[in-house]
Amino acid sequence: MEQEPREYYGDLAKFYDWRMEGDEEDITFYAQLAKEYGGPVLELGCGTGRITLPIAEAGIEAVGLDLSDPMLNVARHKLSQMSREVQSKIQFVQGNMADFSLEGRFSLIILPNNQFRELMSNKDQLSCLRCIGGAYRSWGR
């Protein structure tokens, strides 16, 4: 499953947060959801960490997965400016949400900003859902 990052993820990754400015309701929603479910939380298509970082700031362990190195570089830079406590709660991983395998299981897996739409084929969509199923820790397990 080879998926290339869209071109705007390159040099323009540093402007992503600016483009999303003023649209912070989802941050509050996902941080609250993470508190309710507990950790760890996996965010697929985490980009610059706009959602993942506030989850970690709320004290919840989180992993952010994204295909784009430039987006993850922005996220890692923002993380480096945060407290050691927050830094210890988060990990950013470069990878394809249509084909990933991570150690451990997650109490909550999120795809904010309709990231699922980035998967252009049914094959990639089904593969992503299989990966999610393998990474999810249900309450009964």
Contacts in CASP RR format, 6 or more apart in sequence:
PFRMAT RR
TARGET T0000
AUTHOR 0000-0000-0000
METHOD contacts of the structure
MODEL  1
MEQEPREYYGDLAKFYDWRMEGDEEDITFYAQLAKEYGGPVLELGCGTGR
ITLPIAEAGIEAVGLDLSDPMLNVARHKLSQMSREVQSKIQFVQGNMADF
SLEGRFSLIILPNNQFRELMSNKDQLSCLRCIGGAYRSWGR
1 96 0 8 1.000
1 98 0 8 1.000
1 99 0 8 1.000
1 123 0 8 1.000
1 124 0 8 1.000
1 127 0 8 1.000
2 96 0 8 1.000
3 67 0 8 1.000
3 96 0 8 1.000
3 98 0 8 1.000
3 118 0 8 1.000
3 119 0 8 1.000
3 120 0 8 1.000
3 124 0 8 1.000
5 67 0 8 1.000
5 68 0 8 1.000
5 69 0 8 1.000
5 70 0 8 1.000
5 71 0 8 1.000
6 68 0 8 1.000
6 118 0 8 1.000
9 67 0 8 1.000
9 68 0 8 1.000
9 70 0 8 1.000
9 71 0 8 1.000
10 68 0 8 1.000
10 70 0 8 1.000
10 71 0 8 1.000
11 70 0 8 1.000
13 47 0 8 1.000
13 48 0 8 1.000
13 68 0 8 1.000
13 70 0 8 1.000
13 71 0 8 1.000
13 73 0 8 1.000
13 74 0 8 1.000
14 70 0 8 1.000
14 74 0 8 1.000
16 47 0 8 1.000
16 48 0 8 1.000
16 50 0 8 1.000
16 71 0 8 1.000
16 74 0 8 1.000
17 48 0 8 1.000
17 50 0 8 1.000
17 74 0 8 1.000
20 50 0 8 1.000
26 51 0 8 1.000
26 112 0 8 1.000
26 113 0 8 1.000
27 50 0 8 1.000
27 51 0 8 1.000
27 54 0 8 1.000
30 43 0 8 1.000
30 51 0 8 1.000
30 54 0 8 1.000
30 55 0 8 1.000
30 110 0 8 1.000
30 112 0 8 1.000
31 51 0 8 1.000
31 54 0 8 1.000
31 55 0 8 1.000
31 57 0 8 1.000
31 58 0 8 1.000
31 60 0 8 1.000
33 108 0 8 1.000
33 110 0 8 1.000
34 41 0 8 1.000
34 55 0 8 1.000
34 58 0 8 1.000
34 60 0 8 1.000
34 62 0 8 1.000
34 108 0 8 1.000
35 58 0 8 1.000
35 60 0 8 1.000
37 107 0 8 1.000
37 108 0 8 1.000
38 60 0 8 1.000
38 107 0 8 1.000
38 108 0 8 1.000
39 60 0 8 1.000
39 61 0 8 1.000
39 62 0 8 1.000
39 106 0 8 1.000
39 107 0 8 1.000
39 108 0 8 1.000
40 60 0 8 1.000
40 61 0 8 1.000
40 62 0 8 1.000
40 63 0 8 1.000
40 104 0 8 1.000
40 106 0 8 1.000
40 107 0 8 1.000
41 52 0 8 1.000
41 55 0 8 1.000
41 60 0 8 1.000
41 61 0 8 1.000
41 62 0 8 1.000
41 63 0 8 1.000
41 106 0 8 1.000
41 107 0 8 1.000
41 108 0 8 1.000
41 109 0 8 1.000
41 110 0 8 1.000
42 62 0 8 1.000
42 63 0 8 1.000
42 64 0 8 1.000
42 65 0 8 1.000
42 102 0 8 1.000
42 106 0 8 1.000
42 108 0 8 1.000
42 109 0 8 1.000
42 110 0 8 1.000
42 135 0 8 1.000
43 49 0 8 1.000
43 51 0 8 1.000
43 52 0 8 1.000
43 55 0 8 1.000
43 62 0 8 1.000
43 63 0 8 1.000
43 64 0 8 1.000
43 65 0 8 1.000
43 109 0 8 1.000
43 110 0 8 1.000
43 111 0 8 1.000
43 112 0 8 1.000
44 64 0 8 1.000
44 65 0 8 1.000
44 97 0 8 1.000
44 100 0 8 1.000
44 109 0 8 1.000
44 110 0 8 1.000
44 111 0 8 1.000
44 115 0 8 1.000
44 128 0 8 1.000
44 132 0 8 1.000
45 64 0 8 1.000
45 65 0 8 1.000
45 66 0 8 1.000
45 67 0 8 1.000
45 97 0 8 1.000
45 111 0 8 1.000
45 115 0 8 1.000
45 118 0 8 1.000
46 52 0 8 1.000
46 64 0 8 1.000
46 65 0 8 1.000
46 66 0 8 1.000
46 71 0 8 1.000
46 72 0 8 1.000
46 75 0 8 1.000
46 92 0 8 1.000
47 64 0 8 1.000
47 66 0 8 1.000
47 68 0 8 1.000
47 71 0 8 1.000
47 72 0 8 1.000
47 74 0 8 1.000
47 75 0 8 1.000
48 71 0 8 1.000
48 74 0 8 1.000
48 75 0 8 1.000
48 78 0 8 1.000
49 64 0 8 1.000
49 74 0 8 1.000
49 75 0 8 1.000
49 78 0 8 1.000
49 92 0 8 1.000
50 112 0 8 1.000
51 110 0 8 1.000
51 112 0 8 1.000
52 62 0 8 1.000
52 63 0 8 1.000
52 64 0 8 1.000
52 75 0 8 1.000
52 90 0 8 1.000
52 92 0 8 1.000
53 75 0 8 1.000
53 78 0 8 1.000
53 79 0 8 1.000
53 82 0 8 1.000
53 86 0 8 1.000
53 90 0 8 1.000
55 62 0 8 1.000
55 90 0 8 1.000
56 62 0 8 1.000
56 82 0 8 1.000
56 86 0 8 1.000
56 89 0 8 1.000
56 90 0 8 1.000
57 82 0 8 1.000
57 86 0 8 1.000
59 85 0 8 1.000
59 86 0 8 1.000
59 89 0 8 1.000
60 89 0 8 1.000
61 89 0 8 1.000
61 90 0 8 1.000
62 89 0 8 1.000
62 90 0 8 1.000
62 91 0 8 1.000
63 90 0 8 1.000
63 91 0 8 1.000
63 92 0 8 1.000
63 93 0 8 1.000
63 102 0 8 1.000
63 106 0 8 1.000
64 75 0 8 1.000
64 90 0 8 1.000
64 91 0 8 1.000
64 92 0 8 1.000
64 93 0 8 1.000
65 92 0 8 1.000
65 93 0 8 1.000
65 94 0 8 1.000
65 95 0 8 1.000
65 97 0 8 1.000
65 100 0 8 1.000
65 102 0 8 1.000
66 72 0 8 1.000
66 75 0 8 1.000
66 92 0 8 1.000
66 93 0 8 1.000
66 94 0 8 1.000
66 95 0 8 1.000
67 94 0 8 1.000
67 95 0 8 1.000
67 96 0 8 1.000
67 97 0 8 1.000
68 94 0 8 1.000
69 94 0 8 1.000
72 92 0 8 1.000
72 94 0 8 1.000
75 92 0 8 1.000
76 92 0 8 1.000
79 86 0 8 1.000
79 87 0 8 1.000
79 90 0 8 1.000
79 92 0 8 1.000
80 87 0 8 1.000
93 100 0 8 1.000
93 102 0 8 1.000
97 111 0 8 1.000
97 115 0 8 1.000
97 118 0 8 1.000
97 119 0 8 1.000
97 128 0 8 1.000
97 131 0 8 1.000
98 119 0 8 1.000
98 124 0 8 1.000
98 125 0 8 1.000
98 127 0 8 1.000
98 128 0 8 1.000
98 131 0 8 1.000
99 127 0 8 1.000
99 131 0 8 1.000
100 131 0 8 1.000
100 135 0 8 1.000
101 131 0 8 1.000
101 135 0 8 1.000
102 135 0 8 1.000
104 135 0 8 1.000
104 137 0 8 1.000
105 134 0 8 1.000
105 135 0 8 1.000
105 136 0 8 1.000
105 137 0 8 1.000
105 141 0 8 1.000
106 135 0 8 1.000
106 136 0 8 1.000
106 137 0 8 1.000
107 137 0 8 1.000
109 132 0 8 1.000
109 135 0 8 1.000
109 136 0 8 1.000
116 125 0 8 1.000
116 128 0 8 1.000
119 125 0 8 1.000
119 128 0 8 1.000
END
